């Protein structure tokens, strides 16, 4: 099982948060950013829908 506590030294001796390897690769970082934007947009739609219902 990999170390998951926060933080721990990475291979260069610097402190790395859990999941840092997910963001080390530019392609993966781009995929995470796209996913985050999609999630944010869907949450924004949900907030608008809830506000419309609560105002009526």
CHARMM internal coordinates of N, CA and C (Angstrom, degrees):
IC EDIT
DIST 1 N 1 CA 1.4517
DIST 1 CA 1 C 1.5313
ANGL 1 N 1 CA 1 C 108.54
DIST 1 C 2 N 1.3355
ANGL 1 CA 1 C 2 N 117.23
DIHE 1 N 1 CA 1 C 2 N 129.85
DIST 2 N 2 CA 1.4597
ANGL 1 C 2 N 2 CA 119.24
DIHE 1 CA 1 C 2 N 2 CA -179.61
DIST 2 CA 2 C 1.5257
ANGL 2 N 2 CA 2 C 111.54
DIHE 1 C 2 N 2 CA 2 C -70.22
DIST 2 C 3 N 1.3131
ANGL 2 CA 2 C 3 N 114.57
DIHE 2 N 2 CA 2 C 3 N 157.50
DIST 3 N 3 CA 1.4629
ANGL 2 C 3 N 3 CA 119.12
DIHE 2 CA 2 C 3 N 3 CA 176.95
DIST 3 CA 3 C 1.5211
ANGL 3 N 3 CA 3 C 108.54
DIHE 2 C 3 N 3 CA 3 C -69.69
DIST 3 C 4 N 1.3072
ANGL 3 CA 3 C 4 N 116.48
DIHE 3 N 3 CA 3 C 4 N 130.11
DIST 4 N 4 CA 1.4635
ANGL 3 C 4 N 4 CA 119.96
DIHE 3 CA 3 C 4 N 4 CA -179.29
DIST 4 CA 4 C 1.5220
ANGL 4 N 4 CA 4 C 113.11
DIHE 3 C 4 N 4 CA 4 C -122.19
DIST 4 C 5 N 1.3329
ANGL 4 CA 4 C 5 N 117.00
DIHE 4 N 4 CA 4 C 5 N -0.28
DIST 5 N 5 CA 1.4625
ANGL 4 C 5 N 5 CA 117.21
DIHE 4 CA 4 C 5 N 5 CA 178.47
DIST 5 CA 5 C 1.5254
ANGL 5 N 5 CA 5 C 109.61
DIHE 4 C 5 N 5 CA 5 C -70.31
DIST 5 C 6 N 1.3029
ANGL 5 CA 5 C 6 N 116.15
DIHE 5 N 5 CA 5 C 6 N 162.78
DIST 6 N 6 CA 1.4610
ANGL 5 C 6 N 6 CA 121.15
DIHE 5 CA 5 C 6 N 6 CA -175.62
DIST 6 CA 6 C 1.5058
ANGL 6 N 6 CA 6 C 110.33
DIHE 5 C 6 N 6 CA 6 C -118.87
DIST 6 C 7 N 1.3048
ANGL 6 CA 6 C 7 N 120.16
DIHE 6 N 6 CA 6 C 7 N 136.46
DIST 7 N 7 CA 1.4645
ANGL 6 C 7 N 7 CA 127.41
DIHE 6 CA 6 C 7 N 7 CA -20.99
DIST 7 CA 7 C 1.5266
ANGL 7 N 7 CA 7 C 110.53
DIHE 6 C 7 N 7 CA 7 C -88.60
DIST 7 C 8 N 1.2838
ANGL 7 CA 7 C 8 N 117.09
DIHE 7 N 7 CA 7 C 8 N 175.08
DIST 8 N 8 CA 1.4640
ANGL 7 C 8 N 8 CA 121.81
DIHE 7 CA 7 C 8 N 8 CA 174.07
DIST 8 CA 8 C 1.5174
ANGL 8 N 8 CA 8 C 107.97
DIHE 7 C 8 N 8 CA 8 C -143.19
DIST 8 C 9 N 1.3289
ANGL 8 CA 8 C 9 N 118.08
DIHE 8 N 8 CA 8 C 9 N 155.18
DIST 9 N 9 CA 1.4757
ANGL 8 C 9 N 9 CA 119.42
DIHE 8 CA 8 C 9 N 9 CA -179.88
DIST 9 CA 9 C 1.5301
ANGL 9 N 9 CA 9 C 110.88
DIHE 8 C 9 N 9 CA 9 C -70.78
DIST 9 C 10 N 1.3377
ANGL 9 CA 9 C 10 N 116.59
DIHE 9 N 9 CA 9 C 10 N 135.85
DIST 10 N 10 CA 1.4587
ANGL 9 C 10 N 10 CA 119.46
DIHE 9 CA 9 C 10 N 10 CA 174.81
DIST 10 CA 10 C 1.5235
ANGL 10 N 10 CA 10 C 109.29
DIHE 9 C 10 N 10 CA 10 C -86.79
DIST 10 C 11 N 1.3330
ANGL 10 CA 10 C 11 N 117.58
DIHE 10 N 10 CA 10 C 11 N -169.09
DIST 11 N 11 CA 1.4634
ANGL 10 C 11 N 11 CA 120.55
DIHE 10 CA 10 C 11 N 11 CA -175.83
DIST 11 CA 11 C 1.5268
ANGL 11 N 11 CA 11 C 113.13
DIHE 10 C 11 N 11 CA 11 C -64.83
DIST 11 C 12 N 1.3340
ANGL 11 CA 11 C 12 N 117.69
DIHE 11 N 11 CA 11 C 12 N -17.08
DIST 12 N 12 CA 1.4619
ANGL 11 C 12 N 12 CA 120.88
DIHE 11 CA 11 C 12 N 12 CA 178.94
DIST 12 CA 12 C 1.5278
ANGL 12 N 12 CA 12 C 112.27
DIHE 11 C 12 N 12 CA 12 C -98.14
DIST 12 C 13 N 1.3340
ANGL 12 CA 12 C 13 N 116.71
DIHE 12 N 12 CA 12 C 13 N 1.03
DIST 13 N 13 CA 1.4518
ANGL 12 C 13 N 13 CA 120.35
DIHE 12 CA 12 C 13 N 13 CA 179.11
DIST 13 CA 13 C 1.5157
ANGL 13 N 13 CA 13 C 114.09
DIHE 12 C 13 N 13 CA 13 C 86.90
DIST 13 C 14 N 1.3347
ANGL 13 CA 13 C 14 N 117.34
DIHE 13 N 13 CA 13 C 14 N 1.91
DIST 14 N 14 CA 1.4598
ANGL 13 C 14 N 14 CA 119.43
DIHE 13 CA 13 C 14 N 14 CA 177.82
DIST 14 CA 14 C 1.5209
ANGL 14 N 14 CA 14 C 109.41
DIHE 13 C 14 N 14 CA 14 C -89.13
DIST 14 C 15 N 1.3074
ANGL 14 CA 14 C 15 N 116.28
DIHE 14 N 14 CA 14 C 15 N 159.58
DIST 15 N 15 CA 1.4589
ANGL 14 C 15 N 15 CA 120.66
DIHE 14 CA 14 C 15 N 15 CA -179.75
DIST 15 CA 15 C 1.5312
ANGL 15 N 15 CA 15 C 109.48
DIHE 14 C 15 N 15 CA 15 C -77.68
DIST 15 C 16 N 1.3077
ANGL 15 CA 15 C 16 N 116.58
DIHE 15 N 15 CA 15 C 16 N 127.01
DIST 16 N 16 CA 1.4627
ANGL 15 C 16 N 16 CA 121.41
DIHE 15 CA 15 C 16 N 16 CA -178.75
DIST 16 CA 16 C 1.5210
ANGL 16 N 16 CA 16 C 109.78
DIHE 15 C 16 N 16 CA 16 C -123.98
DIST 16 C 17 N 1.3291
ANGL 16 CA 16 C 17 N 117.71
DIHE 16 N 16 CA 16 C 17 N 131.62
DIST 17 N 17 CA 1.4632
ANGL 16 C 17 N 17 CA 119.68
DIHE 16 CA 16 C 17 N 17 CA 177.44
DIST 17 CA 17 C 1.5185
ANGL 17 N 17 CA 17 C 111.22
DIHE 16 C 17 N 17 CA 17 C -72.82
DIST 17 C 18 N 1.3079
ANGL 17 CA 17 C 18 N 116.18
DIHE 17 N 17 CA 17 C 18 N 162.11
DIST 18 N 18 CA 1.4555
ANGL 17 C 18 N 18 CA 120.67
DIHE 17 CA 17 C 18 N 18 CA 176.68
DIST 18 CA 18 C 1.5213
ANGL 18 N 18 CA 18 C 109.13
DIHE 17 C 18 N 18 CA 18 C -57.38
DIST 18 C 19 N 1.3147
ANGL 18 CA 18 C 19 N 116.35
DIHE 18 N 18 CA 18 C 19 N 133.61
DIST 19 N 19 CA 1.4575
ANGL 18 C 19 N 19 CA 121.22
DIHE 18 CA 18 C 19 N 19 CA 179.68
DIST 19 CA 19 C 1.5122
ANGL 19 N 19 CA 19 C 114.38
DIHE 18 C 19 N 19 CA 19 C 84.38
DIST 19 C 20 N 1.3228
ANGL 19 CA 19 C 20 N 118.46
DIHE 19 N 19 CA 19 C 20 N 5.14
DIST 20 N 20 CA 1.4643
ANGL 19 C 20 N 20 CA 120.55
DIHE 19 CA 19 C 20 N 20 CA -177.99
DIST 20 CA 20 C 1.5195
ANGL 20 N 20 CA 20 C 111.82
DIHE 19 C 20 N 20 CA 20 C -59.48
DIST 20 C 21 N 1.3279
ANGL 20 CA 20 C 21 N 117.13
DIHE 20 N 20 CA 20 C 21 N -31.78
DIST 21 N 21 CA 1.4681
ANGL 20 C 21 N 21 CA 119.72
DIHE 20 CA 20 C 21 N 21 CA 179.91
DIST 21 CA 21 C 1.5244
ANGL 21 N 21 CA 21 C 111.26
DIHE 20 C 21 N 21 CA 21 C -62.85
DIST 21 C 22 N 1.3237
ANGL 21 CA 21 C 22 N 117.48
DIHE 21 N 21 CA 21 C 22 N -25.34
DIST 22 N 22 CA 1.4621
ANGL 21 C 22 N 22 CA 120.91
DIHE 21 CA 21 C 22 N 22 CA 178.15
DIST 22 CA 22 C 1.5284
ANGL 22 N 22 CA 22 C 111.56
DIHE 21 C 22 N 22 CA 22 C -65.97
DIST 22 C 23 N 1.3315
ANGL 22 CA 22 C 23 N 116.55
DIHE 22 N 22 CA 22 C 23 N -27.14
DIST 23 N 23 CA 1.4537
ANGL 22 C 23 N 23 CA 120.82
DIHE 22 CA 22 C 23 N 23 CA -176.03
DIST 23 CA 23 C 1.5258
ANGL 23 N 23 CA 23 C 113.39
DIHE 22 C 23 N 23 CA 23 C -103.58
DIST 23 C 24 N 1.3223
ANGL 23 CA 23 C 24 N 117.90
DIHE 23 N 23 CA 23 C 24 N 2.32
DIST 24 N 24 CA 1.4596
ANGL 23 C 24 N 24 CA 121.37
DIHE 23 CA 23 C 24 N 24 CA -178.23
DIST 24 CA 24 C 1.5281
ANGL 24 N 24 CA 24 C 111.59
DIHE 23 C 24 N 24 CA 24 C -75.36
DIST 24 C 25 N 1.3126
ANGL 24 CA 24 C 25 N 117.81
DIHE 24 N 24 CA 24 C 25 N -31.38
DIST 25 N 25 CA 1.4586
ANGL 24 C 25 N 25 CA 122.79
DIHE 24 CA 24 C 25 N 25 CA -178.24
DIST 25 CA 25 C 1.5321
ANGL 25 N 25 CA 25 C 109.56
DIHE 24 C 25 N 25 CA 25 C -90.59
DIST 25 C 26 N 1.3390
ANGL 25 CA 25 C 26 N 118.27
DIHE 25 N 25 CA 25 C 26 N 125.08
DIST 26 N 26 CA 1.4716
ANGL 25 C 26 N 26 CA 120.43
DIHE 25 CA 25 C 26 N 26 CA -178.26
DIST 26 CA 26 C 1.5342
ANGL 26 N 26 CA 26 C 113.44
DIHE 25 C 26 N 26 CA 26 C -57.52
DIST 26 C 27 N 1.3231
ANGL 26 CA 26 C 27 N 117.55
DIHE 26 N 26 CA 26 C 27 N -37.55
DIST 27 N 27 CA 1.4665
ANGL 26 C 27 N 27 CA 120.40
DIHE 26 CA 26 C 27 N 27 CA 179.33
DIST 27 CA 27 C 1.5284
ANGL 27 N 27 CA 27 C 110.46
DIHE 26 C 27 N 27 CA 27 C -64.03
DIST 27 C 28 N 1.3206
ANGL 27 CA 27 C 28 N 115.56
DIHE 27 N 27 CA 27 C 28 N -44.93
DIST 28 N 28 CA 1.4700
ANGL 27 C 28 N 28 CA 119.36
DIHE 27 CA 27 C 28 N 28 CA 179.16
DIST 28 CA 28 C 1.5191
ANGL 28 N 28 CA 28 C 111.02
DIHE 27 C 28 N 28 CA 28 C -65.79
DIST 28 C 29 N 1.3257
ANGL 28 CA 28 C 29 N 116.42
DIHE 28 N 28 CA 28 C 29 N -39.15
DIST 29 N 29 CA 1.4648
ANGL 28 C 29 N 29 CA 120.25
DIHE 28 CA 28 C 29 N 29 CA 178.21
DIST 29 CA 29 C 1.5239
ANGL 29 N 29 CA 29 C 110.03
DIHE 28 C 29 N 29 CA 29 C -60.53
DIST 29 C 30 N 1.3241
ANGL 29 CA 29 C 30 N 116.11
DIHE 29 N 29 CA 29 C 30 N -42.08
DIST 30 N 30 CA 1.4589
ANGL 29 C 30 N 30 CA 120.60
DIHE 29 CA 29 C 30 N 30 CA 177.72
DIST 30 CA 30 C 1.5294
ANGL 30 N 30 CA 30 C 110.79
DIHE 29 C 30 N 30 CA 30 C -61.82
DIST 30 C 31 N 1.3267
ANGL 30 CA 30 C 31 N 116.91
DIHE 30 N 30 CA 30 C 31 N -42.13
DIST 31 N 31 CA 1.4667
ANGL 30 C 31 N 31 CA 120.74
DIHE 30 CA 30 C 31 N 31 CA 178.43
DIST 31 CA 31 C 1.5280
ANGL 31 N 31 CA 31 C 111.17
DIHE 30 C 31 N 31 CA 31 C -62.93
DIST 31 C 32 N 1.3305
ANGL 31 CA 31 C 32 N 116.43
DIHE 31 N 31 CA 31 C 32 N -41.30
DIST 32 N 32 CA 1.4711
ANGL 31 C 32 N 32 CA 120.19
DIHE 31 CA 31 C 32 N 32 CA 178.13
DIST 32 CA 32 C 1.5277
ANGL 32 N 32 CA 32 C 110.25
DIHE 31 C 32 N 32 CA 32 C -64.48
DIST 32 C 33 N 1.3409
ANGL 32 CA 32 C 33 N 116.98
DIHE 32 N 32 CA 32 C 33 N -41.21
DIST 33 N 33 CA 1.4641
ANGL 32 C 33 N 33 CA 120.55
DIHE 32 CA 32 C 33 N 33 CA -179.33
DIST 33 CA 33 C 1.5289
ANGL 33 N 33 CA 33 C 110.73
DIHE 32 C 33 N 33 CA 33 C -64.15
DIST 33 C 34 N 1.3269
ANGL 33 CA 33 C 34 N 116.97
DIHE 33 N 33 CA 33 C 34 N -42.07
DIST 34 N 34 CA 1.4633
ANGL 33 C 34 N 34 CA 120.91
DIHE 33 CA 33 C 34 N 34 CA 178.11
DIST 34 CA 34 C 1.5256
ANGL 34 N 34 CA 34 C 110.12
DIHE 33 C 34 N 34 CA 34 C -62.40
DIST 34 C 35 N 1.3170
ANGL 34 CA 34 C 35 N 116.45
DIHE 34 N 34 CA 34 C 35 N -45.08
DIST 35 N 35 CA 1.4690
ANGL 34 C 35 N 35 CA 120.34
DIHE 34 CA 34 C 35 N 35 CA 179.24
DIST 35 CA 35 C 1.5282
ANGL 35 N 35 CA 35 C 110.82
DIHE 34 C 35 N 35 CA 35 C -62.27
DIST 35 C 36 N 1.3275
ANGL 35 CA 35 C 36 N 116.91
DIHE 35 N 35 CA 35 C 36 N -41.98
DIST 36 N 36 CA 1.4677
ANGL 35 C 36 N 36 CA 120.60
DIHE 35 CA 35 C 36 N 36 CA 179.98
DIST 36 CA 36 C 1.5248
ANGL 36 N 36 CA 36 C 110.74
DIHE 35 C 36 N 36 CA 36 C -63.50
DIST 36 C 37 N 1.3437
ANGL 36 CA 36 C 37 N 117.15
DIHE 36 N 36 CA 36 C 37 N -40.58
DIST 37 N 37 CA 1.4645
ANGL 36 C 37 N 37 CA 120.29
DIHE 36 CA 36 C 37 N 37 CA 177.89
DIST 37 CA 37 C 1.5250
ANGL 37 N 37 CA 37 C 111.36
DIHE 36 C 37 N 37 CA 37 C -64.01
DIST 37 C 38 N 1.3294
ANGL 37 CA 37 C 38 N 116.21
DIHE 37 N 37 CA 37 C 38 N -41.46
DIST 38 N 38 CA 1.4719
ANGL 37 C 38 N 38 CA 119.73
DIHE 37 CA 37 C 38 N 38 CA 179.07
DIST 38 CA 38 C 1.5262
ANGL 38 N 38 CA 38 C 110.82
DIHE 37 C 38 N 38 CA 38 C -63.24
DIST 38 C 39 N 1.3119
ANGL 38 CA 38 C 39 N 116.27
DIHE 38 N 38 CA 38 C 39 N -45.18
DIST 39 N 39 CA 1.4660
ANGL 38 C 39 N 39 CA 120.40
DIHE 38 CA 38 C 39 N 39 CA 179.63
DIST 39 CA 39 C 1.5242
ANGL 39 N 39 CA 39 C 110.05
DIHE 38 C 39 N 39 CA 39 C -62.45
DIST 39 C 40 N 1.3263
ANGL 39 CA 39 C 40 N 116.31
DIHE 39 N 39 CA 39 C 40 N -44.38
DIST 40 N 40 CA 1.4606
ANGL 39 C 40 N 40 CA 120.72
DIHE 39 CA 39 C 40 N 40 CA 179.44
DIST 40 CA 40 C 1.5270
ANGL 40 N 40 CA 40 C 111.18
DIHE 39 C 40 N 40 CA 40 C -60.53
DIST 40 C 41 N 1.3231
ANGL 40 CA 40 C 41 N 116.90
DIHE 40 N 40 CA 40 C 41 N -42.83
DIST 41 N 41 CA 1.4649
ANGL 40 C 41 N 41 CA 120.91
DIHE 40 CA 40 C 41 N 41 CA 179.77
DIST 41 CA 41 C 1.5255
ANGL 41 N 41 CA 41 C 111.05
DIHE 40 C 41 N 41 CA 41 C -64.34
DIST 41 C 42 N 1.3229
ANGL 41 CA 41 C 42 N 117.11
DIHE 41 N 41 CA 41 C 42 N -40.82
DIST 42 N 42 CA 1.4676
ANGL 41 C 42 N 42 CA 120.18
DIHE 41 CA 41 C 42 N 42 CA 179.57
DIST 42 CA 42 C 1.5278
ANGL 42 N 42 CA 42 C 111.38
DIHE 41 C 42 N 42 CA 42 C -67.81
DIST 42 C 43 N 1.3212
ANGL 42 CA 42 C 43 N 116.99
DIHE 42 N 42 CA 42 C 43 N -38.63
DIST 43 N 43 CA 1.4684
ANGL 42 C 43 N 43 CA 120.22
DIHE 42 CA 42 C 43 N 43 CA 177.12
DIST 43 CA 43 C 1.5264
ANGL 43 N 43 CA 43 C 109.79
DIHE 42 C 43 N 43 CA 43 C -65.14
DIST 43 C 44 N 1.3304
ANGL 43 CA 43 C 44 N 116.88
DIHE 43 N 43 CA 43 C 44 N -40.23
DIST 44 N 44 CA 1.4656
ANGL 43 C 44 N 44 CA 120.32
DIHE 43 CA 43 C 44 N 44 CA 178.16
DIST 44 CA 44 C 1.5267
ANGL 44 N 44 CA 44 C 110.72
DIHE 43 C 44 N 44 CA 44 C -61.29
DIST 44 C 45 N 1.3377
ANGL 44 CA 44 C 45 N 117.13
DIHE 44 N 44 CA 44 C 45 N -41.04
DIST 45 N 45 CA 1.4715
ANGL 44 C 45 N 45 CA 120.36
DIHE 44 CA 44 C 45 N 45 CA 177.11
DIST 45 CA 45 C 1.5252
ANGL 45 N 45 CA 45 C 110.56
DIHE 44 C 45 N 45 CA 45 C -62.18
DIST 45 C 46 N 1.3050
ANGL 45 CA 45 C 46 N 116.45
DIHE 45 N 45 CA 45 C 46 N -41.24
DIST 46 N 46 CA 1.4593
ANGL 45 C 46 N 46 CA 120.93
DIHE 45 CA 45 C 46 N 46 CA 179.42
DIST 46 CA 46 C 1.5248
ANGL 46 N 46 CA 46 C 110.79
DIHE 45 C 46 N 46 CA 46 C -63.39
DIST 46 C 47 N 1.3167
ANGL 46 CA 46 C 47 N 117.19
DIHE 46 N 46 CA 46 C 47 N -42.61
DIST 47 N 47 CA 1.4673
ANGL 46 C 47 N 47 CA 121.45
DIHE 46 CA 46 C 47 N 47 CA 179.03
DIST 47 CA 47 C 1.5260
ANGL 47 N 47 CA 47 C 110.21
DIHE 46 C 47 N 47 CA 47 C -61.73
DIST 47 C 48 N 1.3267
ANGL 47 CA 47 C 48 N 117.30
DIHE 47 N 47 CA 47 C 48 N -44.01
DIST 48 N 48 CA 1.4661
ANGL 47 C 48 N 48 CA 121.00
DIHE 47 CA 47 C 48 N 48 CA 178.87
DIST 48 CA 48 C 1.5228
ANGL 48 N 48 CA 48 C 110.16
DIHE 47 C 48 N 48 CA 48 C -61.43
DIST 48 C 49 N 1.3224
ANGL 48 CA 48 C 49 N 116.87
DIHE 48 N 48 CA 48 C 49 N -43.82
DIST 49 N 49 CA 1.4677
ANGL 48 C 49 N 49 CA 120.58
DIHE 48 CA 48 C 49 N 49 CA -179.96
DIST 49 CA 49 C 1.5247
ANGL 49 N 49 CA 49 C 111.49
DIHE 48 C 49 N 49 CA 49 C -63.29
DIST 49 C 50 N 1.3144
ANGL 49 CA 49 C 50 N 117.01
DIHE 49 N 49 CA 49 C 50 N -42.25
DIST 50 N 50 CA 1.4658
ANGL 49 C 50 N 50 CA 120.66
DIHE 49 CA 49 C 50 N 50 CA 179.36
DIST 50 CA 50 C 1.5224
ANGL 50 N 50 CA 50 C 110.22
DIHE 49 C 50 N 50 CA 50 C -65.14
DIST 50 C 51 N 1.3144
ANGL 50 CA 50 C 51 N 117.30
DIHE 50 N 50 CA 50 C 51 N -41.09
DIST 51 N 51 CA 1.4706
ANGL 50 C 51 N 51 CA 120.24
DIHE 50 CA 50 C 51 N 51 CA 178.59
DIST 51 CA 51 C 1.5200
ANGL 51 N 51 CA 51 C 111.35
DIHE 50 C 51 N 51 CA 51 C -63.31
DIST 51 C 52 N 1.3304
ANGL 51 CA 51 C 52 N 116.77
DIHE 51 N 51 CA 51 C 52 N -40.48
DIST 52 N 52 CA 1.4685
ANGL 51 C 52 N 52 CA 120.02
DIHE 51 CA 51 C 52 N 52 CA 179.09
DIST 52 CA 52 C 1.5238
ANGL 52 N 52 CA 52 C 110.72
DIHE 51 C 52 N 52 CA 52 C -62.08
DIST 52 C 53 N 1.3127
ANGL 52 CA 52 C 53 N 116.30
DIHE 52 N 52 CA 52 C 53 N -43.93
DIST 53 N 53 CA 1.4643
ANGL 52 C 53 N 53 CA 120.81
DIHE 52 CA 52 C 53 N 53 CA -178.89
DIST 53 CA 53 C 1.5225
ANGL 53 N 53 CA 53 C 110.64
DIHE 52 C 53 N 53 CA 53 C -67.04
DIST 53 C 54 N 1.3210
ANGL 53 CA 53 C 54 N 117.28
DIHE 53 N 53 CA 53 C 54 N -40.24
DIST 54 N 54 CA 1.4641
ANGL 53 C 54 N 54 CA 120.02
DIHE 53 CA 53 C 54 N 54 CA -176.67
DIST 54 CA 54 C 1.5247
ANGL 54 N 54 CA 54 C 112.30
DIHE 53 C 54 N 54 CA 54 C -73.55
DIST 54 C 55 N 1.3236
ANGL 54 CA 54 C 55 N 118.43
DIHE 54 N 54 CA 54 C 55 N -23.13
DIST 55 N 55 CA 1.4614
ANGL 54 C 55 N 55 CA 122.32
DIHE 54 CA 54 C 55 N 55 CA 179.10
DIST 55 CA 55 C 1.5214
ANGL 55 N 55 CA 55 C 110.23
DIHE 54 C 55 N 55 CA 55 C -79.67
DIST 55 C 56 N 1.3172
ANGL 55 CA 55 C 56 N 117.42
DIHE 55 N 55 CA 55 C 56 N -33.08
DIST 56 N 56 CA 1.4711
ANGL 55 C 56 N 56 CA 121.25
DIHE 55 CA 55 C 56 N 56 CA -176.79
DIST 56 CA 56 C 1.4834
ANGL 56 N 56 CA 56 C 112.98
DIHE 55 C 56 N 56 CA 56 C -70.75
END
COOR INIT
IC SEED 1 N 1 CA 1 C
IC BUILD
